[in-house]
């Protein structure tokens, strides 16, 4: 067995050893399996929430986007730091509400806020549709990492199936407990590798970081500026807004919030999280370093920038280390996503049937759902064609449509009722789906406004979402008042 394959195999063994250790002495009820019994320390909550940044997006997406689009990639650092600032106020409020009402999923919160199982079911459906492609991206990235770091010995398709089997086994055995323990190891390894690559590769090929920027600017003067079309200023600012406000709307983020022992954890972590996000810059430095050294990558192949430059620069054993770190960036966040989406299915979608399962049955259903959803993610991963960042931005636009109803529900006097919340989310999701599937924008109806062509579809959808939410709430409240009179 070659050195890279040996390192990848050893990483899988360590992951499963940690999973078994994490579940030791823990009764795996649905609450323990999905949110750790609400007893995680500030450190575990930190690595679950902040550490979710370090997925295959870090290794492949951020470096690839930097390679393909230059200065536009800095939106990643801006939106993550802004989201962490927002977390200081938002996450304690979510935690307190969930703690008071003993909630397990994101959909539970909405169902309780609006006293409507249908609103909870709608949020569960939106979350499932948005998160499944995100989960598939982790498997897709894992396949790229394993194939490339094994020098083609393991094809992408085979790597995806192996990774999916490992992911499903890991999740069924340990739930979120295994994810939390492994996340500590994952973050330490990934941060070390990212910082090393982000410093070493620019210095190796250009003499210094400054030398790298000067060399790129000399050959491609516009590379670090926002273009007049495409990834322009309108795209940049609107994407930052959508991603920053939508970052904590993912169902697996809600699950991570629920695991905390105290709401004070979030305030302390918010002081450090923005600095933690800056490590993403080192991944971008690798993408920038590859621009002149590995020219010609186009479309989805820009995600190969980091690996292609690493293979050119290092011995096979160290490429194996990079592959092992990448394996962790796929498996650990994917396990958190899979736990959350399986719990959503068991808790909020399955009970819609005529069956009324007990708590033990729900835990079994969640684990079975994890297996089925893993298979669905494999299918998406094997047939998806867009780059990692492009798919992720689309997912943010979709999942963030629950945000207006969430904010309204956290107000002391909520002006929105269940009818308005449901109608607003449906209008927002339908708008995103229409704009994305037809590859259109509001410039279609406003051809004289050039800026509208690159406005993030999430912004357009929010506008219709909020308008629909308020109008429907007002009309239905008036109708109810007239009926009572």
HELIX and SHEET records of a PDB file:
HELIX    1   1 UNK A    3  UNK A   22  1                                  20    
HELIX    2   2 UNK A   30  UNK A   35  1                                   6    
HELIX    3   3 UNK A   36  UNK A   38  5                                   3    
HELIX    4   4 UNK A   42  UNK A   49  1                                   8    
HELIX    5   5 UNK A   50  UNK A   53  5                                   4    
HELIX    6   6 UNK A   56  UNK A   56  1                                   1    
HELIX    7   7 UNK A   57  UNK A   62  3                                   6    
HELIX    8   8 UNK A   63  UNK A   69  1                                   7    
HELIX    9   9 UNK A   70  UNK A   74  5                                   5    
HELIX   10  10 UNK A   75  UNK A  101  1                                  27    
HELIX   11  11 UNK A  106  UNK A  113  1                                   8    
HELIX   12  12 UNK A  117  UNK A  149  1                                  33    
HELIX   13  13 UNK A  156  UNK A  206  1                                  51    
HELIX   14  14 UNK A  209  UNK A  219  1                                  11    
HELIX   15  15 UNK A  233  UNK A  246  1                                  14    
HELIX   16  16 UNK A  247  UNK A  249  5                                   3    
HELIX   17  17 UNK A  251  UNK A  258  1                                   8    
HELIX   18  18 UNK A  264  UNK A  277  1                                  14    
HELIX   19  19 UNK A  280  UNK A  293  1                                  14    
HELIX   20  20 UNK A  299  UNK A  304  5                                   6    
HELIX   21  21 UNK A  305  UNK A  313  1                                   9    
HELIX   22  22 UNK A  316  UNK A  344  1                                  29    
HELIX   23  23 UNK A  345  UNK A  349  3                                   5    
HELIX   24  24 UNK A  350  UNK A  352  5                                   3    
HELIX   25  25 UNK A  359  UNK A  383  1                                  25    
HELIX   26  26 UNK A  388  UNK A  399  1                                  12    
HELIX   27  27 UNK A  400  UNK A  402  5                                   3    
HELIX   28  28 UNK A  403  UNK A  410  1                                   8    
HELIX   29  29 UNK A  418  UNK A  437  1                                  20    
HELIX   30  30 UNK A  442  UNK A  444  5                                   3    
HELIX   31  31 UNK A  450  UNK A  454  5                                   5    
HELIX   32  32 UNK A  457  UNK A  484  1                                  28    
END                                                                             
